[in-house]
């Protein structure tokens, strides 16, 4: 319980520190973040302990070798806290959906589609498209927990998860890919949204049409016609879509009103929406049950992410003050002079290769962004944002060492290479070509 209390307090202090410019709050917040890191680190497996502690120690060595001062080190330990807060708090948004029976009712319809691979592919992908923008990685765990007893072929399951989930990584402010990029580029989410949502729709439509299972000849195989949604299921699907839409609208409105970071606003929404639901519809018994369920999830499912994000903040902040940044900067300048396409390919290849050897995107993307900003490259910020976000999505999907690939491969009980390359390799190749084309179109329109 103490660890859980420390984690929640850390998230609250992050929000308070963003609104109250107090040196005392900032110092206490930084110290608490260090305490949370080490209390979570004790729970990790041996490999994760070695990796995250190595990041922290190397970051500290680099920081002081580059004549960094003691207090400046704390800027690194809290650097990725905006993203970590979202990861910790986002599962709370699923509470109203589960308690109102919305997700359960929606998924129950999939059970009626299980005998037709194409229909179950469309149905499951559609559910994932709706819930993933606000539930982040939790969408994979929640939806799979509800459909794992339905006999769905692993290959179809993996295609549904990837095609339904990956578009959200391109446009949703609940994902670190979007949040960190718009934060570093200092652009509003509203300005990026049309760029992200347009490609997400292209990606989704292409995936749905080109990679769907073959249609069954229903008359010969005696497969029943597509079942109809009953009134209750229609109502719940409408409520689910409305819930997601209203949250996105709230975020955009708050950004225009408060002029605060989208990352901060997402964390506030993750807390306020479930709290409002408990006041209106909940009870003390429900609150108690959900509290203990949430506590267990936070302690068991986010301990690795907590240590990774905090240690990566120290490492990334330290590296940004070394000659490595200058090397990346020069390479970016060289690539951008050749063409925007070469720059895009370089970023994708760089991020993907590093992700394949275990270097998280949260380390390399900020370095690339700071290098691009420092180099004063003559490319529209929205194009840079898309290139970095797409690279994050692609590398997270195909690297067996990244959370998305790990979760999907564990859900379908196959290794990450089989799931990402053998079963979905054509999808990622196709989307990469589409993204390259999209970059050229954006450059033509925005230049």
N, C-alpha and C positions, 0 to 999 in steps of 0.2 A: 504493500500500500504506500510506503514511503517513496519508492521509486516513481510510482504513478503520480503521486502528489507533486513531486519535484518536476516531472515532465509537464504536467498541466500548468504549474506555476511559471515555468519557463515560457510557455506559450502566452500566458496572460501578460507576463512582463514584456514580452516582445511587442504586444499590441499597445500596452501602456507607454512603453518607451517611445513608440512612434508618434504618440500624441503629446506627451509631456517631456519637454526638453530639460531633463533633470540629470545632473551628473551623478547623484546618489543612486537613482534608479538604474542608470546605465551601468554603473560599476557592479551593483548587486545582480543585475541581469547577466552580465558577463561572467561573474563568479559562479552564479547558479548554473549557467550553461556548461562550464567546465566540470562542475560536480555531476551534472546529468550525464555528461560524456563518460566519466569513469564509472559511475554506478551502472550504466547500461553496458559498458565495455566488459564488466565482470560476467555478464550473462552470455557473451558471445562464444561461438565455437572457436577452436584453436586457430584455424586459418583466418577467420575474420578478425580475431584479436591481433594477430601478427600484422595483417594488412592495414587496419585502421590505426593502430599504434605507430606503425612505421610512417604512415602519412603524417601523423601529428608530429613525431620527433623530427623527421626530415624537414617538415615545414618550419619547425622552430629553429633548427640549425641554419637553414637558408635565411630565415628572417634576421637572426642575429649576425650572420656572416655578412649580410648586406647592410650592416649598421642600423638595423631596426631597433626600436626602443621597446621596453617591456610592455607598456600599456597598449602600444600599437598592435601587439600580438592578439589582443582581445578583439580587434576589428575582424580578424580572420576567423576566430572561433564562432562569432555570431554572423558571419557573412552569409551563410546559407540558411539561417534560421527562418527567413520568410517562406522558403520552400518546405522546410521541415515542418513548420507549423501547419501548412496545408495538408501534408501527408498524414500528420497525426490527427487533425481535426476533421478532415473530409468524411471519414466513415460515419460521423454523426448525422450527416444529411440523409443517410439511408434509414434512420430510425422511423421517421414518419411514414416512409414508403412501406416498410415491413409491417409496422403496427396497424396501418390502415388496410393491409392486405393487397396493396396495389401491385407490388412485384410478384407476389405469390399467384395472384389471379392472372397476371400477364403471362407468367411462365407456364401456368397450368394449360394454357392454350397450346403450348409447344408439344405437350404430351400427346395431343390429338393429331399432331403433324408427323410424329416420329416414323411412320411407315413410308413416308415419301421424302427421300434425301433432299430434293430441291426445295420442297416446302419448309422442311425443318431448317435448312440453310438460310433461306430468306427470313424465316421467323426469328431464329436465334440471332442472326446478324442485326436485324432491326431492333430487337430488345437491347442488344449491346450498344448500338448507335445512340439509343435514347438515354440509357443510364450512365454510360461511361463519361460524358462531359462533366458530370458533377461528382461522381463517385471515384474517379481516378482508378488506380489499381484495384481498389475495393470492388469495382464493378465485375472484374474477372472472378474474384473469389466468391462474391455474393451470387452472381448468376450461375456459376458452375455448381455451387452448393445446392442450388435449387433444381438443376437439370441433370446432375450426375447419375441419378437413378433412372433417367430416361435412356434407353438403349440407342445412343447416337454413335455412328462410326467415328473413331478418333480423327480421321482425316477431315471429315466434314466439320467436326467440332473445332479443329484448329483453324480451318479456313473461316468459319463463322466468327471466331474470336478475333482473329487478325483483321479481317475486313471490316468488322463492326467496331473494333476498338481503336485501330491506328488513326482513323480520321480525326478523332477527338484530340489526339496528341498534337495535331497540326493547328487547331484553333481554340481549344478550350482553355480558359484562364486558370482552371483547376490543375493544370499540368505544369510541372517545373519547366518543361521545354518552352512553353509560351511565356510563363511568368518571368523567368530569369532573363530571357532575351529582350522583352519589352522594357524590363527594368534597366538593363545595362545600356540600351540604346536610347533610353529616356523618351519613348514614344507612348502615346496613349493606346490602350487596348482597342478603343473604338476605331482608331485609324488602321490598326492591323486586322481587325475582324473581317472586313470584306475580302482581304487577300487570303487569310487562312480558311475562311468558310468556303470560298470559291473552289480552292484546290481540294479541300476535304470532300466536297460534293463530287468533283471529278473523280477523285480516288475511290469514293464509295460506289458511284455508278459503274465505273469500269470494273471494280472488283465483283460487284453483284452480277453484272452481265457476262463477263468473260470467264470467271472462275467458279461459276455455280456448277453443281453436279448435273449430270445428264438427266434429262426428263425421263420419267418412267412412262411406259405405255400402260396406262391405268386399266384399260378394259381387258387386256390380255392377262395382266398380273392380278386382276381383281382387287385393285387398290381403291378404297373409297374416295369420293370427291373431297375437295378441300372443305373441312368443317367450317361452319359459320360461327362467328363470335356471338356469344349471348349478350344480353343487355348489360350484365354486370361486368363482363370482360371489356366491352366497349367503353363503359364508364371509367374503368380503372386505367385503360390505355390513354384515354383522354386526360385523366388526372395526372398520369405520369408525364406526358408530354407537356402539359401546362405547368407542372412543378419545375421541370428543367427550364422551360422558357422563362418563367417568372424570375427564377434565380439569376439567369443571365441578364435579364432586363434590370433587375435590382443592382447587379454589379456595375453595369454600364451607367446607370443613373447615379449611383454613389460616386463613381469615378468623376463624372461631370460636376457633381455637387461638392465633394470633399477635396478633390484634387490630390488624392493620396495614391500610393502605389497599389496597383491591382492585386499584388500578392497580399498586402495587408487587408484589403477589402474582402478578398476571398476568405481569409481566416475569420474575419468578423461575421461574414455570412454563415460560415460553418458552425459558429456558435449560436448566433441569434435565431436562425430559422428553426432548429430543433427546440431551442428554449421556448420560442413562441408556441410551437406545437404542443409542448408539455403543458404550458399554461392553459391553452384552449381545450385540448383533447386528452391530455395524459392524466395520470394519477400517480400517487406516491409509490404504489406497488410497481407500476410500469417503470417509473423513474429509477427505482431501486434495482430492478432486474436489468434494465439497459445499462445502468452504471457499471455493474459488475461484469456484464458481457463486454462492454467497451474497455474496461480496465484490462481484462485478460487479453483482448486483441492488441491493445497498445503495447503491453509488456512483451507479448510473444511475437508479434508480427512486425514491429517497427524498431526493435532494438538495434538491428544491423544498420538500418537506414539512419537512425539517430547518430550512431558513431561515425558512419561513412560521411554524412553531410557535414558534421561538425569538424572532423579531421580534414576533410577535403577543403573546407573553408580556409583553414590555417595554411594548408599546402598551396592552394591556388593563390591566396593573397601574397604568400612569400614568393612564389615563382613569378608573379606579375612584376616584381621589382628586380628581376635578374635579367641578364642578356638573352635568356630564352625568349622573352617577349619581343626583343628587337629582331631576333631571327625570324619569328613568326610574322612580325610586321613587314619585314623585307620580302618574305615569300609571298605574302598577301598582295603587296604592291606589285610584284612581278606578275602574279597571276591576273590581277585586275586590269593591268595594262594590256595583256593579251586579249582577254575577252571575259565577259561576265560568266560565260559557260565554263571556262577553265577555272575561274575562281570557285564556282559552285562545285565542280568535280573535286578540286583540291580539298575543300572543306569537308565534303562527304567522305572522301577516302581517308583523310586524316582522322576525323572523328571515329569512323567505323573501325579502322585498324587499331586505334588505341582502345576502343571499347572491346575489341576481340581479345586483347591481352589484359583486360581488367581495369583499364583507366576509365573511370566514370565520366559521363558527359558533363557532369557538374564541375569537373576539374578543367576539361579542355575547352568547352564552349565559352566560359568567361575569358579565358586567355585569348581565344580567337577574337572575341568581341572587343576586348580592350585594345588588341593589336590593330583591328580594323578601324576603331575610333581614333587611335593615336596616329595611324598612318594617313588619316584624312583622305580616304579613298573616295573617288567621285562616283559612288553608287548610291542609289536611293536607300535610306534606312529600312524601308519596308521590304526591299529585295534582300538586303542583308539578313533581316529578321527571318524571312521565309527560308533562306538557305540554311541558316543555323538550326531552325526548328525542324526542318525536314531531315537534316543530318542527324539530329537527336533522335527523331522517331525511327528512322531506318536502322541506325546502329543499335538502338535499344531492342528492336524487334528481332534482329538476326544474330546478335551476340549471345552465346550461351551463358555468359557471365553477367547478363543484365536481367533486372527483375521481370520485365515483360516476358522475355523468352523463357525464363525459369518458371514463371507461374503457368504460362500456357502449356509448356512441355510437361509439367507435373500434372496438370489437369487431364491431359490426354494420355498420360503414362507412356510417353516416348521421349527420346533424347532431343535436346535442343537443335542439333544439326539436322536431324530428320524432319522435325516440325518446321523449321525456318527455311531450309534449303530444298529438301526433296519434295515436300508437300506444298510449300508456299513460295518457292524461289521465283517462279514465273511472275507471281503477283508483285514481289518487291522489285524485280527487274523492270516490269512494266511501269510501276509507279515512279521508279527512278528516271526512266526515259520521259515520262509525263512531266515530272518535276523539272527536268532540264529544259524541256520545251516551255514550261510555264515561266521559268526564270527569264528566258528570252522575250516572251510576250510581255511580262511585267516591265522589263527593261525598256522595251519599245514604248509602252504606254506611259511610264513614269519619267522617262528621260526627256 
